[in-house]
Amino acid sequence: MEQTLQDVEFIFVDDASPDGSRAIIDRVTAEYARDVRVLTHEQNKGLPAARNTGLAQATGEFFYHCDSDDYMEPTMLEEMYHAATEAQADFVYCDFYLDFGTSRRLMVNPSYTNPEQMIKDGFLAGLMKYNVWNKLVKRSLYLNSGLQFPEGNNMGEDMTMILLATYAKRTAHVAKPLYHYLKLNGNAYSNIFSQRNLDDIRANANRTLEALSDWDVPDKEKYLNFFKLNLKLPFLFSEDRRQLLLWKQWYPESNSYIKLNTLQPRRTRMVQQWAAAGLFPLVRLYCFAINHFYYGFRYRR
């Protein structure tokens, strides 16, 4: 509500919330003279469906999604909209913080003006995240592409941003951390190992790969295999042994591309090569050291 950009239409989607969120929205928005609408689902449909409900009712020139458990800098929308108009860009992204409570980690993105390069080196090769919450996207991209978020497949629904970017003409980067992604709840839905989550991620990954199979760009096959490697990379940094087996099972054809992705840090390629060679005890030892000693100390809560 304290965004400095004034001409904003705020749309909240109550996805049959059971926790009193609607009362909080009503109480807080009553304090501000802003253009606010609250849309309601009679039954819980999931995050992608909630996004689609909001998009169907929105009328703005640009669309932006803020997740309900994070927060934004007050100037975020103004700075991103200014970047869009100044660069005549239809796809804008910014840097962000991972907030751990008592500490935070700055996540800096590379700058791209060319959508193809952003998709290839950024999203597919792994130099930047395709999360929805630090992107400002022109409404015409949604309308011209006919793309919607994948209802019924919550995990990995952010991959929709990759497909939207294939319709973009020009991108812009705001080199400031304007969004705060909170990492406070270790038991959050996105952190829980479950077959449903895995099925959702795989469905969204296959949807993305199938759509990009018609993408007419050089080195497409190489970059699609980079994307597969990055999709399964988190399995190697888990202490759950089942996830190491999943790394072996998911997209084994991409393993031959590990050495080719020189955009990834050398240590990341090293761990992937260990896994490809079946040296999983070495992978587990490395990841234990990284998770408990390096990140555990540097970003302790």
LOMAR-81462 format. One record per residue (C-alpha): residue in one letter; z, y, x. Coordinates in steps of 0.1 Angstrom, whole numbers, plus 5000, padded with zeros to 4 digits. Layout:
BEGIN
aZYX ...
This chain:
BEGIN
m500050005000 e500550235030 q496950205043 t495650545054 l492250465039 q492450615004 d489350484986 v490550124984 e490649884955 f493649644959 i493249314942 f496049054942 v495448704929 d498448524914 d497448164920 a500048034895 s502748124920 p506147964914 d508248184938 g508548524921 s505648684940 r504348854909 a507649034904 i507549164940 i503949284935 d504849464902 r507949624918 v506249744950 t502949864935 a504750074909 e505950294938 y502450384949 a499650574933 r496950324943 d494150144925 v495749804919 r494749504899 v496449164896 l494348864886 t496048544874 h495148174876 e496747974848 q496847674872 n497147664910 k493647634924 g494247694961 l493447974985 p489647944986 a489547974948 a491848274949 r489548444973 n486548374951 t488348514920 g489048834939 l485548864952 a484048814918 q485949114905 a485749344935 t483349644934 g483749794969 e481149844996 f483149615020 f485449325014 y488649255033 h491148965029 c494848995039 d496848675038 s500048695018 d502448605046 d501148855073 y500949235076 m498649505088 e498949825107 p498650115083 t495450245099 m493749905099 l491249955070 e490550315080 e489750225116 m487649925106 y485650115080 h485150405104 a483750155130 a481450005103 t479950335093 e479750475128 a477950165141 q476050095109 a477549745111 d477949505082 f480449275100 v483549425117 y486449255135 c489549365153 d492149235178 f495449105165 y498948985173 l500548645170 d504048735160 f506848485169 g509748685156 t511348825188 s508148815208 r504448855202 r501148755219 l498248995220 m494948835211 v491949025224 n488448955213 p485149015232 s482949295219 y479649205203 t477049415185 n474649135181 p475648885154 e473748595170 q475648635202 m478948675184 i478348345165 k477248155196 d479548265223 g482348385200 f482748145171 l480947835183 a481747835221 g485347945214 l485748295228 m487048425195 k488548305162 y486648295129 n489748375108 v489048575077 w491948815080 n490649035108 k487149075094 l485749355073 v482449235057 k479849425038 r479549315001 s475849265005 l476448975029 y478248785001 l475648884975 n472548814996 s473848485009 g475348354977 l478248214998 q481648144984 f484748004998 p484947614995 e487147554965 g489147234968 n489147235006 n491847475018 m492147395055 g489347535075 e488047765047 d487848045073 m484647875086 t482848065058 m482948365080 i480648195105 l478048135078 l478448495065 a477848625100 t474348455101 y473348715075 a474649015094 k472349265110 r474949435133 t478549375143 a481249605156 h484549545173 v487649755170 a489449695203 k492949745189 p495449485175 l495649595139 y496749265123 h499949065126 y499648695121 l503148555117 k504048235134 l507648195122 n507547875101 g506947565121 n506747365088 a504047595073 y501347415054 s498847485082 n501047305107 i501646985088 f499846675099 s498446515067 q495346325057 r494546585031 n494546865057 l492246655080 d489946585051 d489646945043 i488947055079 r486346785082 a484646885049 n484547245060 a483247155094 n480546935081 r479547205056 t479247455084 l477347225107 e474947135079 a474247505071 l473747585107 s471247305112 d468647535098 w469647825119 d466647925140 v468148025174 p467747905210 d470147645223 k471347565188 e472147205195 k474247295226 y476247555206 l476847325176 n478347065200 f480547335215 f481747405180 k482547035175 l484547025207 n486547335196 l487147185162 k488946885177 l490547065207 p493847125188 f494346745187 l494846745224 f497646995223 s499746805198 e502646585207 d501646355178 r499946055194 r497845995163 q496046325169 l494946205203 l493245915186 l491646155162 w490246355191 k488546025203 q487145955168 w485846295158 y482346395170 p482246165201 e478646275207 s479946625217 n481946495247 s478846505269 y478846885264 i482346945278 k481147055313 l478447275299 n480747515280 t481547735310 l482848005285 q485947795281 p488747815307 r488447555335 r491847405325 t490647355289 r487547165301 m489746965325 v491946845297 q488946755276 q487446555304 w490646365309 a490546275272 a486946175274 a487845945303 g490645795283 l493445945304 f495646035275 p498945995293 l497846265316 v496746485287 r500146435270 l502046525302 y499946845306 c500346945270 f504146885271 a504447105301 i502347385285 n504047365250 h507647345262 f507747535294 y504947785295 y504547885259 g508047785250 f509448025275 r506948305272 y506848325234 r510148185225 r511448295191 
